[in-house]
């Protein structure tokens, strides 16, 4: 009962519009004062949570994303992929999904992926007869891949909060991320094949494709370098973030030559803002997690689940259902930081691999981005297209079903997540 009252109070605070770090911190302070009469223990807890080497990856990946976005390399990226598949049934939709997949591996942000790719893709799809709602849906859904395809900001956050290997999470998310992207592409092809009124662009010539690929070569090279370096043990996840940031600056300034000192300053300023926001949230989460432990709520939950005899799959299904509901009202960071400290002890007690759970959580958070009433990508697409929210939602519901299908596959077949990390020797 105490757990439900605490979570209910937290949800009320967040739904009033209070920033998440303030809600988490305020709840922790009130409970500590009520139970211990002082808050002196919080300073050491906060320092310990922020004094972690892995946290260096957050500003570095954020810098890489801001540099890539400001240099507009996405235009060449989309043109190259569009040229190769535009003559397929649903080729424009496939090009959009593939562009989102690659850009997600560069930016690590779902909202940035939907915003950046959508600006180029939506006008093209409308030009060739794509129904408006279908164009909005594929961009909104494709943008969610930024959470699952590494490097992913939410994955880093979950890894820090749960003390799980970020490298294992990145590698574990690759195959499920590609599988979800493949589901989206297959749906685009089937939907277009059943629409006789949709026109197809002519096949691009070999010369056009080569020109587009030559311009997009360096941006396309960045994700394999980052992920390949981690896979082969050349560098850690934090070092990969540094390589990605330096590579992005080199591509923008040296290859595209449209990125100057003023652009670097603006990208750095946005990086500082993003990092400060995430670190403040981590501070609030550390305080809230300390209070949960102090009240023995995770231990009580473990005892309850053990006494009820719920197996790993039953517990996972129950947690995923709860997170789907939370995703309709809360944004992704809030869900990670509120649920992880509570769920983690039960996961450990039931022998559930935290990497497997983390990837399932990421797919569920993808759903949160396109489920009303608070799906962030829905508002992004509405903002860049001027469409009604009803029309945007109408285009995304098939992708909600596809994501649920992908989530079910990951739940029932853990090797899809765990095989690659195991081949890297993460010892799971």
N, C-alpha and C positions, 0 to 999 in steps of 0.2 A: 504493500500500500504506500509506504514511504517513497519508493521508487516512482510510482505513478504520479504521486503528488508533486514530486520534484520535477519530473519531466513535464507535467502539465503546467507547472508554474513557469518553467523555461520557455515553453511554446507560447504562452500568453505574453511573456516579456518580448519575445522575438516578433510576434505578430503585431505588437504595438508600434513596430518600426525602430525599436531600440537596436543599435549596432550589436552584432553578435558578440564581439569581445566584451562590450559593456554588460550585456546580459549574463554571459558566463561568469565574468568577474564579480558582478554585483551579487549574483546568487551565491557564489562561493564565500564572499565576505560576510553576508548576512548569516549564513549557516555557521561559519566559524565563530563569529561573535556570539551567536546564540548558544553554541555548544562548548566553546573553549574560553570565551571572553576576551580573546586577543587574536591578532592576525600576523604575529611575528614570524610564523613558519613560512609564510608565502614568499618572502624575499628569496630564501634559499631555493625554494621550489622553482620559482620563475627563472632564476639564474641557471639552475641545472637544466631546465628545458631549453634555454636558448644557447647554452654553451655546448653545442653539438656541431661537429665538423660537417655533417651531412647537410646542415641548413645552408651552407654556402652554395649548394646547387640551386636553391630557389632564386636568388637574385641573378645568377648567371643564366639560367634558362629563361628568366623573364627578360633579361637584356637581349638575348638571342631573338626572342619573339618580337620585341619592339623594333629592333634593327631591321628584321626581315619585313615587317609590316610597313615601316616608313620608307623602305627602299623600293617598294612596289614590284618586287620580283615575281609576285603571284600572277601578274598579267602574262608574262612569258610562260610560266608554269601551266596555266590554264590553256593557253594557246597551243602548247606542244601536245598536251593530252587530248585536247579537243580535236586537233588535226588527225590524230591516229585513230580515233573511234567515232568520229562524228557521223559516218555513214551507216553505223549499226542501227538497228531498231532501238530507240531509246538512247542513242549514242551521246546526246547532250547530257542526259541524266547520268549515264555511266561516267562521262568525262567529269561531271561535277563531283560525283562520289570519289573518284580516283584523285581528283585535285584536293578534295577535303582530306583524304587519307594522307597524302604526301605533305600537305601544309600542316596537318595536325602533328606530323612527325618533326616539323620545323618549329612550330609556334608553341605547342603544348597547351593551347587554349581553345576551348570549344566555341566560346563567344567570338573570339577573334577569327577563328576559322569560318564560322557562318557569316560574319560581317564582311570579311575580305573576299572570300570566294563568291558570296552572294552578289556582291556589287558587279562582278564580271559575268556570272553565270545566268542570273535571272533574266536580264535583257536578251541574252542570246537564246535562251529557251523559248521565251515569248515570241521572238522573231520567227522561229521555225515551227510555230503552232503548238507548243506545249501548253496545255491548259494551265491557267495561272496558279490554281491551287496545287497542281502537281509540281510546278517549278518551286513554289514556296516550300513544299513538303520535303523535297529531296535536298534542298540547301539546309533547311533547319535540321534534318536528321543527319546529313553528312557532317555538319558542323559538330555534332556531339562526339564524333570520333576523336576529337581533341583530348577527351578525358581518358580514352582507352589506349590509343596509339601512343607509344612513348616517343619523346619524353612528355610526361603529363604532370602538371602542377598538383592536381588532387592526389595522384599516386605518391608524389613526394611527401605531401602532407600526411597521408595515411601511413606511409612508411615511418615518418618521424614519430607520430603519435603512438603507433603500435610497436615501434622498435623492430620493424621488418626490413629486410634488405631491399633497398630501393632498386638496385641492379636486378635482383630476382623479380621484383614487381614489373619492371620495364620489360624484361625478356618474357615473363609470363603473360603479359598483355598483348604480345605481338600476334600470336596465332588467333586468339579470340577476336582481336581487333580486325585482322584481315578477313576472318570468317564473317563478321557482321558486315563489313564493307562489301564482301562478295554477295551476301544476301540482298543488300540494297541494289547492287548492280543487276542481279538476276531479276529482281522485281521491276526495275526500270525497263529492261528488255521485254519482259512479258507484258507489262502494261502498254508499252508502245506498240508491240506487235498486234495487240487487240484494238488499236485505235487507227483505223484506216485514213482518217483525216489529217493525221500528223505527217508533215513533210520531213524528208531527211535531207541534210546538206549533201552536196556531192563529195565523193571520196577525195581526200587531199592527195596531191601528187607526192612522189618520193622527195622531190626537191623542197617542197613546202615543209614536209615533216622534218627533213634534215636541218633546215634553217631554224625551225622552232626548237628542235632538240639541242642545237648548238647554243642557242640563247638561254635555254633552261638547264644546260648541263650542270653548272655549278650549284644552283639550288637543289637539283635532283641528287647531287653527290653528297650533300650535307647529312641527310638521315642515315644512309649506309655507313658513313664514316663514324657517326656518333654511336649507333647501335652495334655496328661491327666491331668497333674498338672495345666496347663493353663485353660483347660476346666472346671475343678471342682473348680477353684479359689484358688488353693493352693499357686500358685505364679504367678507373673506377667511375661510378655514376657522377660524383662531384667533378672529377677531372674531365669527364665527357661534357659536362655543362660548360666548363671553361673552353674546351675545344670548340663546342658549338657556338659560343659567344664570339670567340676570336674569328672563327670561320665565317660567321654571318657578317661581321664588320669587314673582313677582307673581301667577301663577295660584293657587298654593297658599295664599298669605297673603291676597290681595285678593279672589279669587273664591270659593274653597272655605272660606276662613276657618277652616281646621283645622291651620294651620301657624304655630306661635309661635316665639319666640326660642329656647326649649329644643330645638325640632325643627331649627331652623337650625344650632344648635351641634352636634347629633348628626350632621346631614348633613355639616357641615364636617369633623367628626372622622373620619367614614368616608371622606370624600374625601381627607383627608391620608393615611390608612392606605393607600388604594388607590394614590394617586400615589407615595407613598414606595416601595411594593412594585414598581411599574412602573419607577421611576427606578433602583432598585437592580438590577433585571434589565437595564436598558439599560447600566448601568455594566459588569456582567459580560459583556454582549454586545460592548461596545466593546473590552474587554480580549481577549476570545476572537477577535474579528475582526482585531485587531492581530497576534495570534500567527499566524493563518492567513496573513495577508499576509507576515509575516516568514519563514514557512516556504515561501512561494511556492506554496501548495497551490491557491488559485484559478487562478493562472497555469498551473500544470501541468494542471489540469482543462480549462482552455480549450484548451491544446495537444493534449490527448488527444482531446477531442470533435472538434476541427478535423481532426485526423489520421484519425479514424474516419469522417469524412464524414457525421455525423449532422445532419440538417436540423432546423429549428426545431420542426416538429410532432413529429418523433421524440424530440427532447430533452424537449419539454413532456410528452409521454405518459410517458416514463421517470420524470421528476421527479414527476409527479402520482401514479404508481403507488407510488413510494417514500414519498411523503407520506401516502398512504392507509394504508400499513402503519405508519408512525410514529404516525399518529393513533389507532391502536388502543392505544397504550401511553403516549403523551405528551400533555400538554395543549397548547392552541393557542399560547400565548406561547412555550413551549419550541421548538415546531416553527418558528415564524417566526424566532427568534433564532439557531437552530442552522443552518438551511438557507439563509437569505437571503445571508449573506456568502459562502457557497460558490457558490451558484447565480448570483448577480448578474453576475459577470464573464462567465460563459458566455452569459447572456441578452444582455448588451451585444454580445458578439462575434458572436452569431447574428442580431442585429438584431431581437430580440423586444422588443415594447413593455413597459416595466415596469408600466404601468397594467393592461394586458391580463393579464400574468402575476399581478399582485397580486389581481385579481378572481378568477382561477382558483384562486389559493391560498386566498382566503376561502371559496369554495364547498367546497374540499377540507377546510378547517378546520371547516366546518359538519358534514361527515361525521364528523369526529373527535369531535364532541360526542354523537353517537348510535350510535357503533360500540363494541361491547364489546372488551376488558373495562374500559376506563377512560373511557368516554364520560360527561362531566360531567352532561349533561342527563338521562341515564338514572338517575343517582343522585339528582338533584333530584326527578324524578317519583316515584321509589321513596320518597323521604323524605316528600313531601307527601301521597301516596296510601296508603302502607302496603302497596303491592302487592309481589309478588315480582319479582325482577329478570328472571326468565324471562318473566313476563307483560308487563313493560314492553318488553323486547326484541322480543317477538312483535308488538307494536303498531308498532314503529318500522321494521322491515325494509322495508315497501313504500316508505317515504319515503327510505330509503337508495338504493333503485333509482331513485326520481324525481330525487334529487340527482345521481346518476351520469349520468342522462339530461341534466339541466341543464348539468352540467360538460362533457359531450360537445358540446352545442350551442355553448357558449362557446368551446371549443377549436377547433371547426370554423368558427365564424362570429365572428371578432373584432369586426366592426362593432357587434354587440350591446353590447359594452363601450365601444368607442372613439368611436361616433358622437356621443353627447352631449358628452363632453369636447371633441371637435373643433369642435362648434358654438359652444362657449364660448371658442374661440381658444387652447387649450392647446398648439397647434402640434405635434401628434403625427402 
